[in-house]
C-alpha cells in the first residue's frame, strides 16, 4: 500500500495528533514502520494508555477499505510534503500532519488569504462591517477563510460567494458533513461556487468541544492575517487571533461601541496591539499591498458619496443632523425614536464609513470632507 494510506490510518485514530505523529516518525522513520511497530515499542513513544488503545484500534481497522471510502466521498487528503499542501500552513513549526479537503482544490494554492472571524451573535453593525470588508478584500483578489460558524463566519462566506470570490471553510469536524447543521445550505453553496471545505479531522468525525480550538488554529495557519469584526470578551474568535499572534501573522480588529458587550473583545484586541481597522487599506498595508482599486472602503472620504446610503436609519440621522446641526447622542436618540443601543451601533458604523464624526464636545455632525 501507498505510505500515505498509513498516515490516513493514523488520522482515523483520535488519540494521535500532529505532535504524537511527529514523535512516531522520529522514532520509526516511516508511517508504515510506525503502524507495524510492536505494542511495546508503541508504548515507549505514546505511553501506556494511548499506545495500548492504538494497538487495539489497528487490529480491527481496515486501512484499504477506509481509503476507498474516503475516495468514494470525493475527499482528498494532503501531507506537508505534498505540492498541493498550502504553503502558509506548511510554514508553521508543527503543520497539521494531514489535511482533508472537499471541493475546489485549486484554492489551496492561493497565497492571498485573509481570515475573517467573529461572534456567533452578530449585530447589524457587525454584519455590515463584515460585508464591507469582505467585499473590498474580494475585489483585491483575496480568498476569505473562516470557520462556517453561525454569525460572522457565515456572513463572511456568503458575502464572498455573492461577490464572486473564493472562500475556504475550516471545520471542527469531518469535511463530509456540514458543521453546524444550520449551515447545510451554506456548505452546499461553498462547494457549488468553487469554494473549498477543509479540516484536520477525519471524515465522519463529529465535532467535540475540544475540536474548535484546533479548527481555529487551522484558520490562523491558512491566513496571511486574521480580522476580528465583532466579538465579546470571551469570544472564540479571540482564540483564532491568539493563534495568529503565535504564528507571527498580523491581527486586525474592528473597533466598536464601548457600551456594546459584543465589542469588548475587539476593543481589547486593539489595546493589546491588534491593528485597528477603519478601512480595508489598513489590512492591505500590513500584508504588503499598498494601493486600493475602486472599492467601497469603510472610511470613504469621497464627498459625493458621504451622504449616499441604502439604510433608512442612516438617512434619518443624516437628515436630523442636516436640519439641526451637531447633536449629542441623547438628542439623536430622542429625535429618531429608537433605543440607544441601536442608535449607538448605527452611529459607530456611520463613523467608520466616514459619514459622520464626533467632536471633543461629544456632539455628532456630518462629515463634510
N, C-alpha and C positions, 0 to 999 in steps of 0.2 A: 504493500500500500504506500501511497504518497506520504511523505513525512508530515505534511500539513494536516493530514487526517488525524494524526495523533494529537496535534495541537487542538484540533476541533474536539477531540475526546476529552482533553483536559479542561477545556472551556465548559463542557457539559457538567462537570463536577463542581458543585457550589463552594467547596472548601478551598479551591485553588484560584487565586487571583494573580495579578502581574508579578508581584514580589515573590511569591512562592514558586511561580513558574520559572522565574529567572534563577532562583536557587536550585531548582531541579536541573536546569540546563547547565549551570555552572558545575554541578556535581557529576552529571551523567553524560554531558556532551551533546546529545541529540534528544528530540522529543520521543523518538521510538525507543531509545535505550531507557529513558526515564519511565516510559509507560510499562516496559517489560522488566523493570528492576524488581529485585526481591522485596518482599514485605519488610524485612529488617532494614534494608538499605533505604527504602522509602521513609521509614520511621526515623532514621537517622537525620533525614533532611526536614521532613514535615512534622516531626514529633509524633508521639504515640497516637493521640486521638485522630488527627487528620490522616496520618499515614494508614492507620487501620481502616478508617472509613473509605479511603480511596481504594485500598486493596479489595475490599468487599464490592465496591462500586464497579470496578473494571471487570470483575468476574462475570457479571451478568450484562455488561454493556456491549452491544453490537456496534462496533465502530463503522463498519461498512454500511450497515442499514441506516445508521444515523446520518452519515454523509449523504446517502441517497435521498433521505427525507428532506434534508436542508436544500439540496439541489432542486428537488421537485417543487419546493416552495419559492423557487427563484430568488433564493437568498445567497449572496456571495459573502465570502469572508476573506480577510486580509491579515497578514502579519507584517511587522515593521520592515522586514526585508523585501517585501513586495514593492514593485514600482508604483502600484496604484495606492499604496498606503499614504494617507495625507502627510505632506511634508511638515506642516505645523505641528501635527500630533507626534511625528517622529522626533521632533526637536526636544521633547520632554525627557527628563532624566530617566523616567520609567514609563515609556509609552505603553498603552494597553497591548497585551501580548496577542490579542485577536480583536478584530473589528468586523462586525456584521453589517451588511448593507443591503437594502432593498430599494430599487428604483434606478434613477439615472446615475450610474457610477462615474460618469464624466465630471460630475460636480466635485468628486473627491480631489480633483486636480486644481480646483480653484484656490488661488492664493490670497485673493482679496475677500476675506471673510470677516464679518463682524457679528458678535453675539449680542442679541437683544433679549433681555430678561426683566422680570419684574413681578409684581404682586398678582395673585390669582383673583383678588377682589378689585379689579381695575376700575377707576373712576372715569368720568367723561374726560377729565383733564389728562389722565394717564393714557387713555385710548387715543386722544387726538395727538398728543406729543409723540407717542409710539408710531402712529400712522405717518406723521410728517417726517420723522427721522428715517423711517424705513423707505418711504417714497424717495427721499433725496439720496439715500445710500444706494438704492437700486439703480437710480439714474446715473450714479457714478460707477456702476458695474460691480457692486459688492454682492456677494452671496450672504444671505441672512441666516444665521444659526440660532436656533432656540430649542426649547425643550418640549414643545407641543402641550404644555400645561394649560389649564384654564387661565383666563385673564390676559396679561401682557403677551405671553408666548403665543397664544392663539391669534391675537391681533397682529403680531409681527409676521407670522406665517401667511395669514390671509392677505395682508396688505402687500406682501412680496408677490404673491400669486396674482393679485389684482393688477399690479404694475408690470407684470411680465418678467419678474426676476427669478433668480434661483434661490431655493431655500433648503436647508438641512434641518431635519427634526431629529434630535438626540433623545432616545427613550430610556426610561429606567426599567425596561422590560425587554423581552424579545422583540425583534423587528416584525414579527409575523402577525401581530395584532395591535390595535391602537391603544395607547395609554394616555389619558383616561378614555373610557368608553364614550363619554360625551363628545369626543372629538373623532368619532368614526368617519364622519363626512370629511373632516379636515385631512385626516390620514389619507383617504382616497384622493382628495383634491391635490395633495402634495405629489402623490405618485403619478397622477394623470397630467400634471403640469411640469414634468421633467425635474421634479424635486427628488430628494433622497431621504430615506429613513435609515438611521444608523443606531447601533447600540454595541456596548461591550458585553451585554448579557446574551446568553444562548437563546436560540429560537424556542418558543414555548415557555420561557421563564417568565413568571408573573412578577409584578412589582412588589417589593417589600419596603418597609420603612427605611431600611438602610441602603436601598438601591439608589436613592435620589442624590445623595452627596457624590456618588461615583458618576452619575449622569451629569451632574453639574461640573465636575472636573473635566469630563469629556467635552462639554460645551466650551469651556475655557480653553482647552487644548486645541480645539478646532479653529479658534478665533484669533485674529490679529489684536483684537481688543474687545472688551465687554462693556456694553451700555446698559445701565440700570435706569429705566424710565420712571418707575414708581415702586415704592416698597416700604413696608412697615419696619419697625426696629428689629423684628425677628424674622424678616422675610427670607425665604430660601434663596432668593436671588443674591443675597449678600454672601452666601456660601460660594456661589459662582464667582462673584467679584473677588473673594479672598483667594480662590484658586488662580484667578488671572494674575493677581499680585505675585503669588508664589511662582508662577511660570514666567514672570517678567513681562507680562502683557499689560498695556495700559487699561485703566478702569475709568469709564466715563459715567457721570451721574447727572440726571436732570433735576435741578432744584425745584422744590415745591413749597407750598404754604407751610409756615411754621406751626400752624394750628391743625394741620392735617396729620392724623396718625399714619396715613399711607405715604407720607413724605419724610417721616423721621429717618427711615433707613437711607434714603438717597441724600438727604441733607447731612447726615452723619458721615457718609462716604466722602463727601466734599471736604468736611472738616478733617478727615483722615488722609487727605491728599489726592482724592479722585479728581479728575478734570471735570469742571462744571460745564455742562453742555447748554448753550443758548442757540446754537445753530449747528448744522452738520459740518460746517467748516472747522469747528473745534475738534471734531473727530478726524477729519481729513488731514489737518495739520500734524496731528500726533502720529499718524500712520504713514506720513511721507507724501501725501497728495496735497499740493499747495493751492490748487485752483478749483473752483466750483463751476460746473457748467450751469446752464439755465435751469435751476431747480428752485423750489419754494423752500426758503430757509425759515427756521423758527424766528430768527431775528431779522426779518425782511425790512430793509430801510428804504425801499422804493416808495417815495411819497405818493405815487399814483395808486399803489396797492394797499397802503396802510388802512384805508377805510373800506376796503373790499372784504366782505365776509358772507358766507352762506349760513352763518349761525345767527338766528334771530336774537338770542340773548346778547351776543357781542354787538349786534347792530343797535339794540336798545340802549346799551351802555354808551356806545359812541354818540347816539342821539342825545342822551341825557347830558353827557359832558359837553357836547357842542352847544346845547341850549343854556346850560348853567355855568359852564366854566369848570375849573378844578373843584373836585368834591372829595370829602373824606369818605372812607369806606362805609361808615354807618349811614351816611346820607345817600350813597348809591343803593345800599340795601333797602332803605325805606322807599326810595323812589321807584326802583324796579319791581319791588313787591315779591322778592324771592328770599329764601332763607340764607343766612350769612355764609354757611358752608358752600353752597352752590355758587354764590356771587364771588367768594374768595377764589374758587377754582377757576371761574371764568376770567377773573382779572389776572390771575397768575399766568394763564395761557395767553391772554392778550398782551401781557408784558413780554413774554417770550417771543411772540410774533412781531413785536415792535409796534403794536397798535396803540398802546398806552404806556405811560410812565408814571411813577410815583415820586413826589418830591420829598425833600427833607422834612416838610411840614406834615407829611402823611397824606397829602391830597393826591388824587389820581387825575391825570389830564391826558388829552390826546397828544400822541407823539407826532409832531408836525415835520420832523426831519425826513 
